[in-house]
Amino acid sequence: MPLTTSHMSISLDGFVAGPDQARDNPLGTRGRELHGWHIGDPRANEADKIAAEWLMRPRGAYVMGRNMFGPIRGDWDEDWKGWWGAEPPYHAPVFVMTHYEHEPIPMEGGTTFYFVTGGFDAAFAAAQEAAGDQGVDIAGGASAVRQALNAGVIDEFTLDIAPVLLHSGERMFDGVESFDYEPVEVLHSPLSTHIRYRRA
C-alpha cells in the first residue's frame, strides 16, 4: 500500500510558524528561522540536503489547509493562486480544505489546486484516489497535519527540529491525542535535527 507522508519544520517549543502571520510574512515573526536548512542558509550541510530530498520527493497528490494555500479568509474575493508563483513545487493534484467553494486552479508544471468543502476525510479520500500507487503527502499547515495524525492516516512523519524558541505562534501538537511512531532515521546539522518516524 502506498505511504501517506508528512514533513514539517518545528521549533524546540513546538511551533511550526511564528505569531502575526500575514500576507507579507506568511511564516509569522521569526518563522523563517525554522526553514534555514532548506532555503539558503550557508551553514546547511549534507544532512540538510538529504532531508530536503525527503521533503521534495514526488508524491501522487497532496492535502493542505486553506491557511497554507493563502492569506484570504471568508469568501474567495480575489484571484489568489497560492504562494508559489506560476509553477508550484507539487507537480500533482493538491486538495485544499476550505469552507468556501472554488473552481479548480490549474497551474504550470502539473499542479492543480482543488478545493474541498467536506473536511479532512473528504480531502484525503480525494487525494488517495488521485494519487493511485504514488502516495499522498499531508503538506500542512499545522491544523491539517493535526487532523491527519488524529485520523491515523500518516505512515511516515518527518520533523525538522530547529534549535529555535519561538514562544508563540502556530503549535503543531495541541489536540493530538497520541503519537504512535518510532524514529527510523536521524540526521543533524547546525540548523536542524531531522527525524524520520514510521508508524510503530
N, C-alpha and C positions, 0 to 999 in steps of 0.2 A: 504494500500500500504506500502511495507517495507520502512524504513527510509534510506536515504543516510546521512552518518555522516562524520565528520572530527574533528580532535583533534590535536591542535598544542600548543607547548610551545613557549612563546614570551617574549621579554624584554619590559620594560616600554616604550622604544622609538621605538618599532615596529619591531624589528629584530628577526628572528627565527633561525639564525645562525650568527656566527661572521665572520669577514674577514679572508682571507687566508685559506679557506677550502682546505684540501689536504688529500691524502690517509692516512697519519698518524695523521690527525687532521680533521676528517670528519665534525665536527660541527663548525670549524673555531676557531679563537682566542677567548677564554672565552665562547664559545657557550655552553660548558658543564654546565656552571652555570645556564642555563635555565632549566636543567633537574634534578637537585639535588633532587627534590621532589619524583622522582621515580627511581633514580639509586644510592641509597645507602647513602645519606646524613643522619647522625644520628638525625638531627632535624626534619625529616619527622614525621608527626603525622597522626591521624585517617582521617583527611580531605584528606591528600595526598594518603592514602590507598584507599579511596573511589574513588578519581579521577583516580588512577591507574586502578581500576576495570572498570571505564568508558572507559579508553584507551584500555584495553586489552579484552573487551567483544568480543565474537566471531562474525564475520561478514561472509557473504557468499562469498564475493570477495572484492578485493582491487584495487585501481588505484594509481600509483605513477609515478613521473617523473624519468628520467634517472639519474639525479644528486643524487637522494635519493638512487637509486639502487647501484650506484658505481661511482668511480672517472674517469672511462675511457671515453674519448671523441673520436669522429670520428668512424671509423670502429672498430668492435669488434676484436681486435688483441691479446687478451689474454683470458685465461679461468677464467674469473671473475664470481662468483656466488653470489654476494651480500655481505653485511657487517656482516651477522648474523650467519655465520658458517653453519654446515651441516643441522641444523634444525631451520629455521627461525621461528619467532613467529606468523606467519599469519595463518598457517594450512588451507589454502584456496587458490584458484587461485589469482594471483597478475598480473595485467596488467600494464606493464611498457611502458610509452610513449618514443619513440625514433625515430630518422630519419634513423636508420640503421637496416636492417632486422637481426633477430637472431632466431635460433631454440628455442623452449621452453626448460626450465631448470627445471626438476623435482627434488625436494628436499625431505628430510626426513620430516615426520610429516604431509604430505598432502599439503604442499606448492608447487605450480608450478608457475614459472615466465614465462609469455607470453609477447612477445614484439610486440607492436602495432605501426605501422608507419603512421597511418591515423589521428593522432591528438587526442585531448581530447575527442571529441564526439565519435569517434570510440572506444577508450579505455573504455569510460563509458558505451557505449551500450554493449560491450562485457562483461564487469563486471556485468551489470544488468542481462544479460542472464544467466551467470554462477551462480549468487547469488541466483536466484529464489526468494523465500519469506524470505531469511535471510538478505537481505540488503547489501549495498555497503558502503565501507569506502574509503574516499579520504585520503590516508596515508601521502601525502606530496611529495616533499618539497613545498616551498613557491609558485613556479610557477604553480604547479599542483593545489594547493588549490585556487590560484587566478583565474585560468581558470574555476574551478568548481563554485566559487562564481559568476563570471560573467555569467556563463551559467545558474545560478539559480537552481542548482540541489541539493544543500546541505540543508537538512531539519533540522539537529541538528548539531551545531557547538560549540565545547568546546575550550576555550582558557585558558591556564595555564600561568598567567602573573607573571613572576619572578621580584622581586624588584632589577633589574639589568639594568644599562645603558650600551649598547654596542657601541653606537655612529656610527657604520658602520657594514656592513655585508649584509645579505640577508633580505630585507624588506618583510613583509607579505602583506601589503595592497596597495602598489604602483600599480596604474592602476585598482584597484577595484572600480567599478562605484557606488555601493550603498551597504548598509548593512541593510537589511530589517529583522532584528532579534530582539527578545526581551529576556532578561535573565529570565530563569525559575528556576535556582538553583545556589547558590554561596557558595563555601566553601573556607576556608583560613587556611594557616599555615605560619610559618616564612619564608618558601621557595617559596610560590606561592599563588596567589588568583585564584581559579578555577571557571570559569564562564561558565555555560552550557546555550547556547542560542537555541531557537527554532525559526523557520521562523514565522514572525508576521502574 
